[in-house]
Each structure stands twice: as C-alpha cells, then as structure tokens.
Amino acid sequence: MEKSQIYVYGHKNPDTDSICSAIGLAYLKNQMAKEHRCDVTKHFGLVEDGEYIPRAAGEPNDETAYVLKRFGVEKPEVVKDIRVRVSDLKIKEAFTVSGDISIRRAWETMDEQGIKTLIVRDDSDKIRGLITLKDIANAYVSDSRGDRNKAEGDRFVVRRENLLDAIDGNELTAVESEKICINSVNIMAADITLADRVIKENGFIITDYSKEKIEYLINKKVGTIVLCHDQKPDEALIDMANDTGVIIISSKNDIYEIARLINQSISVETFMVDERDVIKFVLDEFVDDIKNIMLEKRVREFPVITHDRKIRGLVDKASLIEVNSQKIALVDHNESTQAVFGLADHEVVEIVDHHKLSTIETNRPINVTSKQVGCTGTIVCQMFEDAGIEIPKHIAGVLSGAILSDTMFFKSPTCTDEDVRAAKKLENILGQKLEDIWNGMLDASLNFEDKSDEEILYQDYKKFSHGGFGFGIGQVLVANDSDVAKLKERIRPYMNSEFKGAGVDMMGLLITDVSTDSSDLIFCGDTGRGLVESAFDREVTGDSVFLEGVVSRKKQIVPQLLNVLER
C-alpha cells in the first residue's frame, strides 16, 4: 500500500525555528513509524502509513541557510501556494484516437468503453481536438459533405481503409491511392442512357454488376465503383480499370446499405472540435480559477493537459467534489494569516507551536502540542525525549539553531529554563559549543548591505489582527546603532510604498541591535503613531520609537499592541 504524505510547514516568511522545527518534527514522526513505536503512536497523533515531509512556505533567510549548511541538512522544498490545482482533482483516464480513424471506429470505441468523449491526438500524443458522442450523432444525420475538410481542393475525400471498413468492402483493383473522393456520390440502378446525364468524371458510383455498366463507367473515368452483394467483374475489366486508374470495390451489402454506410468512413478530424476551440485545463491551474467555467459551460468533460499540450486525462463537474487534499502538520504558528497560502483547501492533522492559540480551524479533533517556551524547537526536543527516540547529530544541529535564533542565545524575555535545558542537551549531542554556532549565525545574518529591501522587510514578517484591525511586523537583527540608523533611512521609502498594497492598517519593522539588546520600531499607517504611543506609554515623534531592552516581537511587541486594540 502506498504511503500517504503529510507535509510539515512552518509559517510564511520563515525564520530559523519555523524551518528547522519542521525538519525535526518530520524526522521524529518518520522514526516513530520506522521503529513501530505503537505505544506512542496514539499519543503523538502519528498518521498511519504516512510519510512526513518538511516544506518551507518561503525561502530560508541567511541565518537559516547557514544553519542548514553547517549541519549538512538539505533545504526543504519551498512551496508558497498550496491551493488546490487541477492535478489534485480526480482525473479520469482519457481514451485517445488518431484523427485519421473513421467515425465508425470512434463510435465503436465509445460503445466498448462506455464513454462519451474521445480526445484526438497527434503523433506526439499532444491534443489535436475532441469528439463526443453528440458530434458523431450529428455526423450521421447531417450533410457530412457540406463544406467540411475538403482536403483535396473541391473534392471531399476519405481514407481508403476507412471506406473499406465502413462498407465491409474488398478492393479488387490495384490503383495506388491512399484516399478516395466521395464528393459526388451516385447510385446507378437504372439504364445507362438515363445515368449519362449525372455520371461525372472522378465520381463515386454505387451499382450492381453488369459488364456493360462497368465498361461504361470505366470509359467515363469515374473515380470509384462500388459493387453490391459481393459481385465481381471479370479480370479483363479489372485490368481495364487498373489501366484507367478507376478503383473497383466489392461490398457484401446492398446498394442502399452501402449508401447509408459511406458517412461512417469519414475521418474523426472532419467532425472533431479543433484544439483551439476546446475548453481544456493545464495540470497546474488553480481550481478556483476554473471552477465557474466548469459549472457554467454545458460541456460533459474537459481535457487535462500539460503546458506542452500532452494529454493527461479528463475532468468533469463531479471532479470538483473528489479533491485529493493534502494532510498538513503546522509548526511554529497556528494563525491562518501566517500559514502557507491555500491552507484552507487542505486538512490540518497536527499543530506544534509556542504561540497563543489563534484562528486555524479543523473539521475534526487533532493533536495540538502548545507550550509556553521560547522556541518550537524546544517542544520538538521534548517530543523526541517523550517518544524515546534518539536525536541524531544533524537534527540536533538544526534544532539548536532554532533555539538559539528564537531566544537570541537565551537573551530574549521569551526564553525559559526548558529552552536552555534543551539547548544544552543538543550541545552535548553535537560536541560543539553553542556560542560558536550562535556567532556563526550572527555573521550570516547581520550583514544587510547585500540584501534587497524586500528581503529585509519580509524575511521574518508576520501578520496579526484583532477586531477588524490588521497589522504586520517584521524583525531584523543588526550589529550596532550605526547600522540601525542606516537601515531606518534606507527602508522608509520601501515600507511606505509596500504599505499601500499590504492589506493592513499598520506596518512595522523591528530593528534589533544585538550589541545593546534594544530595538527601534519603525512604522507606517495613519493609526500607527497613536497605537504605538498607547502600547508603550510614551510620546512618539516621527515614524519610529526606540525601545530599550526590547528584543522579542512575540512577547514585547505584539501583546502590547493587541492589548490596546482590546480596550
């Protein structure tokens, strides 16, 4: 049985804890399954026969990239949008045919397979068009020789093999011709003198056998003669026809049955809807973008293709309720505004977090591990311990990076004794000093000169809301007060530009100076100044405020702003 996949995501604009805790949790869950730890499976909400795969909802920042590289851990796949795509729908098998086959064979294929749609393919299995049972029915009752597909100038032609198949005929001559013209079909059952007025050169004649008729038709240089009831002319007439280039076919059917069956020899490409006019969907299109088209159009089935037009199957209206949704485990967040885009389309099966409980909703009970510690990585370490699973060095490395980052090497007010204990345990596993790891992380993250404005603002940016008021706060670390001043001057124009389309009432960036363990909060938005003044009980001039001893957005910034909004 194929394993189901459970994707472990941190929040958007991921920090080191978000990505590294996802890696650690995925490893833990997979080891629990591998060691068949049935005694802990129920407690930890392990999805049976599931494989846990870490993913990132955004690109790792420089600090995180350093941690991953230092401990030899591959960067998780970055997936920023998990909205349901066409590829997530239940795609039915598509039966395909060449455009050369007859509509008779197309109908027989539909009948045998119990289907109503065929996709017409080219030699590279790319879509050429589409034909339905309704199209074939129309072909039987319409004047199929109107102005459709006159492939040979003004002559309407069919493939020789299709004609023989449709009328159950055998070719008696050896005239080289892949196609047969049926543009002028005549039934010759009367006297030759009466037929002379309608018989034309290159015409298509259905008749019974008489030597006189066949000689007459050959001399008239008709294109094709079809004889009924398996009748055959003598060899002299066949030789005469070969010399003149007249095709003679013998069919077991009577004259009128032959006339009725001719239309069935016409190729599918004559009646198909051309690919340019077919409503079709590409595998990676979002279902939200095509849903209304599927519901509004009076079309039974829609082809699914790749970007290079390769055929992958069919979807119909019922496919919209048979979605292969993903199973998602969330780490380091539980707020919908911070979650990977499109989360609502999927099933959340677990949450491991150290923030306040917020707005993620589920359709059924799930395992939630939430603790008042400074880092989700600390919780993951405790889960390893509770499950009796040994932490390997590479996982110990990334989890130590997560704890050092979120607690700012234990200086953040969010840091707890549990964070310190977990970090020391990881230090012993690694055989590396935490201070060395931290210094390497600082060297990787403090240089903002080579970063774009977008990277600086959004590398660790989170949105919050209360009572209809929304705000977003990013955080960046710098080495000294000189860097604080440079960054404030540089980032202001970009923040003001971004704020206009950010969808929040206030946007802020917390610039934290690691040399003084203090921060400057720069903000924009008409209500920003009043909110900041009330939150930190001080008068604010301009668009920033110095906050001595403030290093934690989670514990020292966001709660104060929310408290004001709750009043």
C-alpha positions as CSV (number, residue, x, y, z in Angstrom):
1,M,0.0,0.0,0.0
2,E,1.4,3.4,-1.0
3,K,2.1,5.7,1.9
4,S,0.2,8.9,2.3
5,Q,2.2,12.1,2.6
6,I,2.0,14.5,5.4
7,Y,3.6,17.9,4.7
8,V,5.1,19.7,7.7
9,Y,5.0,23.5,7.2
10,G,6.2,26.5,9.2
11,H,4.8,29.9,8.7
12,K,5.2,32.3,5.7
13,N,8.4,34.5,5.7
14,P,10.0,31.6,7.7
15,D,12.6,32.1,10.4
16,T,15.1,29.5,11.6
17,D,12.8,28.0,14.1
18,S,10.0,27.6,11.5
19,I,12.1,25.7,9.0
20,C,14.3,23.7,11.5
21,S,11.4,22.6,13.7
22,A,9.6,21.3,10.6
23,I,12.7,19.3,9.7
24,G,13.0,18.0,13.2
25,L,9.3,17.0,13.6
26,A,9.2,15.3,10.2
27,Y,12.3,13.2,11.2
28,L,10.8,12.3,14.6
29,K,7.5,11.1,13.1
30,N,9.2,9.0,10.4
31,Q,11.5,7.4,13.0
32,M,8.5,6.6,15.2
33,A,6.8,4.8,12.3
34,K,10.1,3.0,11.3
35,E,10.7,1.8,14.9
36,H,7.0,0.7,15.2
37,R,6.6,2.6,18.4
38,C,2.9,1.6,18.8
39,D,3.0,2.7,22.5
40,V,3.5,6.3,21.5
41,T,1.7,6.4,18.1
42,K,-1.7,7.3,19.6
43,H,-0.3,9.9,22.0
44,F,1.6,11.7,19.3
45,G,-1.1,11.5,16.6
46,L,1.0,9.7,14.1
47,V,-0.8,9.2,10.8
48,E,-0.8,5.5,10.0
49,D,1.2,4.6,6.9
50,G,2.2,8.2,6.4
51,E,5.5,9.8,5.4
52,Y,6.2,13.2,6.9
53,I,7.9,15.6,4.5
54,P,9.2,19.0,5.7
55,R,8.4,22.0,3.5
56,A,9.1,25.7,3.7
57,A,6.4,28.4,3.0
58,G,9.1,30.8,1.8
59,E,12.9,31.0,1.1
60,P,15.2,30.4,4.1
61,N,16.9,33.6,5.3
62,D,20.7,33.8,5.5
63,E,20.8,32.7,9.1
64,T,18.7,29.6,8.4
65,A,20.8,28.8,5.3
66,Y,23.9,28.9,7.4
67,V,22.4,26.5,10.0
68,L,21.3,24.0,7.3
69,K,24.7,24.2,5.6
70,R,26.7,23.9,8.8
71,F,24.9,20.7,9.8
72,G,24.7,19.2,6.3
73,V,20.8,19.3,6.1
74,E,19.2,19.8,2.7
75,K,16.9,22.8,2.3
76,P,13.2,21.7,2.3
77,E,11.3,22.2,-0.8
78,V,9.9,25.8,-0.9
79,V,6.1,25.8,-1.7
80,K,4.4,29.1,-1.2
81,D,1.0,28.3,-2.6
82,I,-0.9,25.0,-1.9
83,R,-4.3,26.0,-3.3
84,V,-5.9,23.0,-5.0
85,R,-4.8,22.6,-8.6
86,V,-6.2,20.6,-11.4
87,S,-3.6,17.9,-10.7
88,D,-5.3,17.5,-7.2
89,L,-8.6,16.6,-8.8
90,K,-9.6,13.0,-9.6
91,I,-8.5,12.9,-13.2
92,K,-10.2,10.2,-15.3
93,E,-8.4,8.2,-17.9
94,A,-8.8,9.7,-21.4
95,F,-9.2,7.5,-24.4
96,T,-7.4,9.0,-27.3
97,V,-7.6,8.3,-31.1
98,S,-5.8,9.4,-34.2
99,G,-7.6,12.0,-36.3
100,D,-7.3,9.5,-39.2
101,I,-9.7,6.9,-37.8
102,S,-13.3,6.8,-39.0
103,I,-16.2,8.0,-37.0
104,R,-17.5,4.4,-37.2
105,R,-14.4,3.2,-35.2
106,A,-14.7,6.2,-32.9
107,W,-18.3,5.2,-32.1
108,E,-17.3,1.6,-31.6
109,T,-14.6,2.6,-29.1
110,M,-17.0,4.8,-27.2
111,D,-19.5,1.9,-27.1
112,E,-16.9,-0.7,-25.9
113,Q,-15.5,1.6,-23.2
114,G,-18.8,3.1,-22.1
115,I,-17.6,6.6,-22.6
116,K,-18.9,9.7,-24.4
117,T,-15.7,11.7,-25.2
118,L,-12.6,10.9,-27.2
119,I,-9.5,13.1,-27.3
120,V,-8.0,13.3,-30.8
121,R,-4.2,13.2,-30.6
122,D,-1.3,13.9,-32.9
123,D,1.8,11.7,-33.4
124,S,3.4,13.2,-30.3
125,D,0.4,12.4,-28.1
126,K,-0.5,16.1,-28.0
127,I,-4.1,17.2,-28.2
128,R,-5.4,18.0,-31.7
129,G,-9.1,18.1,-30.8
130,L,-12.0,16.4,-29.2
131,I,-15.0,14.5,-30.4
132,T,-18.1,13.5,-28.4
133,L,-21.0,11.1,-29.0
134,K,-23.1,14.0,-29.9
135,D,-20.7,15.0,-32.6
136,I,-20.9,11.5,-34.1
137,A,-24.6,11.5,-33.9
138,N,-24.7,14.8,-35.8
139,A,-22.3,13.3,-38.4
140,Y,-24.9,10.5,-39.1
141,V,-27.8,12.9,-39.7
142,S,-26.1,15.9,-41.2
143,D,-24.9,16.5,-44.8
144,S,-21.4,15.5,-44.0
145,R,-20.2,16.5,-47.4
146,G,-21.1,20.2,-46.9
147,D,-18.1,22.4,-46.7
148,R,-16.1,20.4,-44.1
149,N,-12.5,19.4,-44.6
150,K,-12.2,19.5,-48.3
151,A,-8.7,18.2,-48.1
152,E,-8.2,17.8,-51.9
153,G,-9.3,21.2,-53.3
154,D,-13.0,20.9,-54.0
155,R,-13.1,17.2,-53.6
156,F,-14.3,15.6,-50.3
157,V,-12.0,12.6,-49.6
158,V,-11.9,9.7,-47.1
159,R,-9.1,7.3,-46.3
160,R,-9.3,4.1,-48.4
161,E,-9.0,1.8,-45.4
162,N,-11.8,3.7,-43.6
163,L,-14.2,3.3,-46.5
164,L,-13.5,-0.4,-46.9
165,D,-14.1,-0.9,-43.2
166,A,-17.3,1.1,-43.1
167,I,-19.0,-0.7,-46.1
168,D,-17.4,-4.1,-45.5
169,G,-15.7,-4.0,-48.8
170,N,-12.8,-5.6,-50.6
171,E,-10.8,-3.7,-53.2
172,L,-10.5,-5.6,-56.5
173,T,-8.1,-3.2,-58.3
174,A,-4.6,-2.1,-57.5
175,V,-4.8,1.6,-58.1
176,E,-2.4,3.5,-55.8
177,S,-4.4,6.0,-53.8
178,E,-4.5,6.5,-50.1
179,K,-7.7,8.5,-50.2
180,I,-10.9,8.2,-52.2
181,C,-13.1,11.1,-53.3
182,I,-16.7,10.8,-52.3
183,N,-17.7,14.4,-53.3
184,S,-20.1,13.2,-56.0
185,V,-21.9,10.0,-54.9
186,N,-24.4,8.5,-57.3
187,I,-26.5,5.3,-57.2
188,M,-26.6,3.7,-60.7
189,A,-29.5,1.3,-60.7
190,A,-31.2,2.4,-63.9
191,D,-30.4,2.2,-67.6
192,I,-27.1,3.7,-68.8
193,T,-28.8,6.2,-71.1
194,L,-30.6,7.7,-68.0
195,A,-27.4,7.7,-66.0
196,D,-25.4,9.5,-68.6
197,R,-26.7,12.9,-67.5
198,V,-25.4,12.6,-63.9
199,I,-22.4,10.5,-64.1
200,K,-19.2,12.7,-63.9
201,E,-15.5,12.1,-64.2
202,N,-13.9,11.2,-60.8
203,G,-17.4,10.5,-59.4
204,F,-18.2,7.8,-56.8
205,I,-20.7,5.2,-58.1
206,I,-22.7,2.6,-56.3
207,T,-24.2,0.0,-58.6
208,D,-24.9,-3.7,-59.3
209,Y,-22.9,-5.6,-61.8
210,S,-23.2,-5.8,-65.5
211,K,-20.4,-5.9,-67.9
212,E,-21.9,-3.1,-69.9
213,K,-22.2,-0.8,-66.9
214,I,-18.7,-1.4,-65.7
215,E,-17.2,-0.7,-69.1
216,Y,-19.3,2.4,-69.4
217,L,-18.1,3.7,-66.0
218,I,-14.5,3.0,-66.7
219,N,-14.7,4.8,-70.0
220,K,-16.3,7.8,-68.2
221,K,-13.2,7.7,-65.9
222,V,-15.2,7.8,-62.7
223,G,-13.0,7.7,-59.6
224,T,-14.6,4.7,-57.7
225,I,-17.1,2.0,-58.5
226,V,-18.6,0.0,-55.6
227,L,-20.4,-3.2,-56.4
228,C,-23.1,-4.7,-54.1
229,H,-23.7,-8.2,-52.9
230,D,-20.0,-9.3,-53.3
231,Q,-20.3,-9.1,-57.1
232,K,-17.0,-9.1,-59.1
233,P,-16.3,-8.2,-62.7
234,D,-14.1,-10.4,-64.8
235,E,-10.3,-10.0,-64.9
236,A,-10.4,-8.1,-68.2
237,L,-12.5,-5.4,-66.7
238,I,-10.2,-5.2,-63.6
239,D,-7.2,-4.8,-65.9
240,M,-9.0,-2.1,-67.8
241,A,-9.9,-0.3,-64.6
242,N,-6.2,-0.5,-63.4
243,D,-5.0,0.9,-66.6
244,T,-7.5,3.8,-66.4
245,G,-7.0,4.5,-62.7
246,V,-10.5,3.6,-61.7
247,I,-10.9,1.9,-58.2
248,I,-13.4,-1.0,-58.0
249,I,-14.6,-2.2,-54.7
250,S,-17.0,-5.1,-53.9
251,S,-19.2,-5.0,-50.8
252,K,-21.4,-7.7,-49.3
253,N,-24.1,-5.1,-48.6
254,D,-26.9,-4.0,-50.9
255,I,-26.9,-0.6,-52.8
256,Y,-28.9,1.4,-50.2
257,E,-27.0,0.0,-47.2
258,I,-23.7,1.0,-48.9
259,A,-25.0,4.5,-49.4
260,R,-26.0,4.7,-45.8
261,L,-22.6,3.5,-44.5
262,I,-20.5,5.8,-46.5
263,N,-20.7,8.6,-44.0
264,Q,-19.2,6.3,-41.4
265,S,-16.0,6.3,-43.3
266,I,-15.4,10.0,-42.8
267,S,-12.4,10.6,-40.5
268,V,-12.8,11.9,-37.0
269,E,-10.7,15.0,-37.7
270,T,-13.6,16.1,-40.0
271,F,-16.1,16.4,-37.2
272,M,-13.9,17.0,-34.2
273,V,-13.8,20.3,-32.3
274,D,-10.4,21.8,-33.1
275,E,-8.0,22.0,-30.1
276,R,-8.1,25.8,-30.3
277,D,-11.8,25.8,-29.6
278,V,-11.7,23.0,-26.9
279,I,-12.1,24.2,-23.3
280,K,-9.2,22.5,-21.6
281,F,-7.2,22.9,-18.4
282,V,-3.5,22.7,-17.6
283,L,-2.4,20.5,-14.7
284,D,-1.1,23.3,-12.5
285,E,-4.1,25.7,-13.0
286,F,-5.8,26.5,-9.7
287,V,-9.3,25.0,-9.3
288,D,-10.6,28.3,-8.0
289,D,-9.8,29.9,-11.4
290,I,-11.6,27.2,-13.5
291,K,-14.5,26.2,-11.2
292,N,-17.0,28.7,-12.6
293,I,-16.1,27.7,-16.2
294,M,-16.7,24.0,-15.4
295,L,-20.1,24.7,-13.7
296,E,-21.4,27.2,-16.3
297,K,-20.4,25.5,-19.6
298,R,-22.7,22.8,-20.9
299,V,-19.8,20.5,-21.5
300,R,-19.7,17.0,-20.2
301,E,-15.9,16.5,-19.9
302,F,-12.8,18.7,-20.1
303,P,-9.4,17.6,-21.3
304,V,-6.5,18.0,-18.9
305,I,-3.1,18.7,-20.5
306,T,0.5,19.7,-19.7
307,H,2.0,23.0,-20.7
308,D,3.4,21.3,-23.8
309,R,-0.2,20.1,-24.7
310,K,0.5,16.4,-23.7
311,I,-2.8,14.7,-22.8
312,R,-3.2,13.7,-19.1
313,G,-6.9,12.8,-18.8
314,L,-10.4,14.3,-18.3
315,V,-12.2,16.0,-15.5
316,D,-15.9,16.7,-15.1
317,K,-18.2,18.6,-12.7
318,A,-18.1,15.6,-10.3
319,S,-14.3,16.0,-10.1
320,L,-14.8,19.2,-8.1
321,I,-16.0,17.2,-5.1
322,E,-13.4,14.5,-5.4
323,V,-10.3,16.5,-4.5
324,N,-7.1,14.8,-3.3
325,S,-6.4,17.2,-0.5
326,Q,-3.1,17.2,1.4
327,K,-2.6,16.4,5.0
328,I,-0.7,19.2,6.7
329,A,1.1,19.5,10.1
330,L,1.9,23.0,11.2
331,V,4.8,24.1,13.3
332,D,5.7,27.5,14.9
333,H,2.3,29.0,14.1
334,N,-1.4,28.5,14.3
335,E,-2.8,31.6,12.7
336,S,-4.3,31.5,9.2
337,T,-2.8,34.8,8.1
338,Q,0.7,33.3,8.7
339,A,0.0,29.9,7.2
340,V,1.1,28.8,3.7
341,F,-1.3,30.3,1.1
342,G,-4.1,27.9,0.3
343,L,-4.1,26.0,3.6
344,A,-8.0,26.2,3.8
345,D,-8.1,23.7,0.8
346,H,-6.4,21.0,2.8
347,E,-6.6,19.0,6.1
348,V,-4.6,20.1,9.1
349,V,-3.8,17.0,11.1
350,E,-1.4,18.4,13.8
351,I,-0.1,21.6,15.3
352,V,3.1,22.1,17.3
353,D,3.6,25.7,18.4
354,H,4.7,28.0,21.2
355,H,2.4,31.0,20.4
356,K,-1.0,31.9,21.5
357,L,-3.9,29.9,20.1
358,S,-5.4,31.6,17.2
359,T,-7.5,31.2,14.0
360,I,-6.7,27.8,12.5
361,E,-10.0,25.7,12.2
362,T,-10.2,22.0,11.6
363,N,-13.1,19.7,10.7
364,R,-12.2,17.1,13.4
365,P,-10.2,16.9,16.6
366,I,-6.4,16.9,16.0
367,N,-3.3,16.7,18.2
368,V,-2.1,20.1,19.3
369,T,1.1,20.5,21.3
370,S,1.4,24.0,22.6
371,K,3.8,25.1,25.3
372,Q,4.9,28.3,26.9
373,V,8.5,28.2,25.8
374,G,10.7,30.4,23.7
375,C,11.0,28.1,20.7
376,T,9.1,25.4,18.9
377,G,12.4,23.6,18.5
378,T,12.4,23.1,22.3
379,I,9.0,21.4,22.1
380,V,10.3,19.1,19.3
381,C,13.2,18.1,21.5
382,Q,10.9,17.2,24.3
383,M,8.8,15.1,21.9
384,F,11.9,13.2,21.0
385,E,12.6,12.6,24.7
386,D,9.0,11.5,25.4
387,A,8.9,9.2,22.4
388,G,12.2,7.6,23.4
389,I,13.8,8.4,20.0
390,E,17.5,9.3,19.9
391,I,18.3,12.7,18.3
392,P,21.0,12.3,15.6
393,K,23.6,15.0,15.2
394,H,22.3,16.7,12.1
395,I,18.8,17.1,13.7
396,A,20.4,18.2,17.0
397,G,22.3,20.8,14.9
398,V,19.2,22.4,13.2
399,L,17.2,22.3,16.5
400,S,20.0,24.0,18.4
401,G,20.0,26.7,15.7
402,A,16.2,27.1,16.1
403,I,16.5,27.6,19.8
404,L,19.5,30.0,19.6
405,S,17.7,32.0,17.0
406,D,14.3,32.3,18.7
407,T,15.8,33.0,22.2
408,M,18.6,35.2,20.9
409,F,21.1,33.0,22.7
410,F,18.9,33.0,25.8
411,K,18.7,36.8,26.0
412,S,15.1,37.1,24.8
413,P,12.4,37.5,27.6
414,T,10.6,34.6,25.9
415,C,13.4,32.2,26.9
416,T,12.6,29.7,29.6
417,D,14.6,27.2,31.6
418,E,13.2,24.5,29.3
419,D,14.8,26.2,26.3
420,V,18.2,26.4,28.0
421,R,18.0,22.7,29.1
422,A,17.1,21.5,25.6
423,A,19.9,23.6,24.0
424,K,22.5,22.2,26.5
425,K,21.3,18.7,25.7
426,L,21.8,19.3,22.0
427,E,25.2,20.8,22.6
428,N,26.3,17.6,24.3
429,I,25.0,15.5,21.3
430,L,26.8,17.8,18.8
431,G,30.1,18.2,20.7
432,Q,30.1,21.8,19.5
433,K,29.8,25.0,21.6
434,L,26.5,26.8,21.4
435,E,28.4,30.1,21.4
436,D,30.3,29.1,18.2
437,I,27.1,28.2,16.5
438,W,25.5,31.5,17.6
439,N,28.4,33.6,16.4
440,G,28.3,31.9,13.0
441,M,24.6,32.6,12.8
442,L,25.2,36.3,13.6
443,D,27.9,36.6,11.0
444,A,25.5,35.2,8.4
445,S,22.5,37.3,9.3
446,L,23.8,40.7,10.4
447,N,25.1,42.0,7.1
448,F,22.2,43.7,5.4
449,E,24.2,45.5,2.8
450,D,23.8,42.7,0.3
451,K,20.1,42.1,1.0
452,S,17.3,43.7,-1.0
453,D,14.7,45.9,0.7
454,E,12.2,43.2,0.2
455,E,14.4,40.6,1.9
456,I,14.9,42.9,4.9
457,L,11.3,43.7,5.4
458,Y,9.8,40.3,4.7
459,Q,12.4,37.8,5.8
460,D,10.7,37.5,9.2
461,Y,7.4,39.2,8.7
462,K,4.1,38.2,10.4
463,K,0.6,39.5,10.3
464,F,-1.8,39.9,13.2
465,S,-5.4,41.1,13.6
466,H,-8.0,42.0,16.2
467,G,-11.4,43.4,15.9
468,G,-11.0,44.2,12.2
469,F,-7.7,46.0,12.7
470,G,-4.7,44.3,11.0
471,F,-1.1,44.9,11.4
472,G,2.2,43.3,10.2
473,I,5.5,43.4,12.0
474,G,8.9,42.2,10.6
475,Q,12.1,41.9,12.5
476,V,15.7,42.2,11.5
477,L,18.9,42.0,13.5
478,V,21.8,44.4,13.1
479,A,25.3,44.6,14.7
480,N,25.3,48.2,16.2
481,D,23.5,51.5,16.5
482,S,25.2,52.8,13.4
483,D,23.6,50.0,11.3
484,V,20.2,50.9,13.0
485,A,20.4,54.4,11.7
486,K,21.5,53.3,8.2
487,L,18.7,50.8,7.9
488,K,16.0,53.1,9.1
489,E,16.9,55.7,6.5
490,R,17.1,53.1,3.7
491,I,14.0,51.1,4.5
492,R,11.5,54.0,5.0
493,P,10.7,54.7,1.3
494,Y,10.2,51.0,0.6
495,M,8.0,50.4,3.6
496,N,5.8,53.4,2.6
497,S,5.5,52.0,-0.9
498,E,4.7,48.5,0.3
499,F,2.2,49.6,2.9
500,K,-0.2,50.9,0.2
501,G,-0.9,47.4,-1.0
502,A,-0.2,45.4,2.1
503,G,-3.8,45.0,3.2
504,V,-3.0,46.1,6.8
505,D,-3.8,49.1,8.9
506,M,-0.2,49.4,10.2
507,M,3.1,48.0,9.0
508,G,6.2,47.9,11.2
509,L,9.8,46.7,11.2
510,L,11.5,45.9,14.5
511,I,15.3,46.6,14.0
512,T,17.1,44.9,16.9
513,D,20.6,45.9,17.9
514,V,22.3,42.8,19.2
515,S,25.1,44.9,20.8
516,T,22.7,46.7,23.2
517,D,19.8,44.2,23.3
518,S,17.4,47.0,22.3
519,S,15.3,47.8,19.2
520,D,13.9,50.6,17.1
521,L,10.3,50.1,15.8
522,I,9.7,51.9,12.6
523,F,6.1,52.0,11.4
524,C,3.7,53.5,8.8
525,G,0.0,53.9,8.7
526,D,-2.3,56.8,9.9
527,T,-3.2,55.0,13.1
528,G,0.3,53.7,13.8
529,R,1.6,56.6,16.0
530,G,-1.4,56.5,18.3
531,L,-1.3,52.8,18.6
532,V,2.4,52.7,19.4
533,E,2.1,55.6,21.9
534,S,-0.7,53.8,23.8
535,A,1.1,50.4,23.7
536,F,4.4,51.7,25.1
537,D,3.2,54.6,27.1
538,R,5.4,57.3,25.5
539,E,5.2,60.1,23.1
540,V,6.3,59.3,19.6
541,T,7.6,61.8,17.1
542,G,8.0,60.9,13.5
543,D,7.6,57.3,12.4
544,S,9.8,55.3,14.8
545,V,10.4,54.7,18.5
546,F,13.4,53.5,20.5
547,L,12.5,50.6,22.8
548,E,15.3,49.9,25.3
549,G,15.6,46.2,26.4
550,V,13.1,45.1,23.7
551,V,14.2,42.2,21.6
552,S,11.1,40.0,21.3
553,R,8.3,40.7,18.9
554,K,6.3,37.8,20.3
555,K,6.5,38.8,23.9
556,Q,7.3,42.5,24.0
557,I,5.7,44.0,20.9
558,V,2.6,42.1,19.7
559,P,0.9,41.5,23.1
560,Q,1.2,45.3,23.9
561,L,-0.4,46.2,20.6
562,L,-3.2,43.7,20.9
563,N,-3.9,44.9,24.5
564,V,-4.5,48.4,23.2
565,L,-6.9,47.0,20.4
566,E,-8.8,45.0,23.0
567,R,-9.6,48.1,25.2
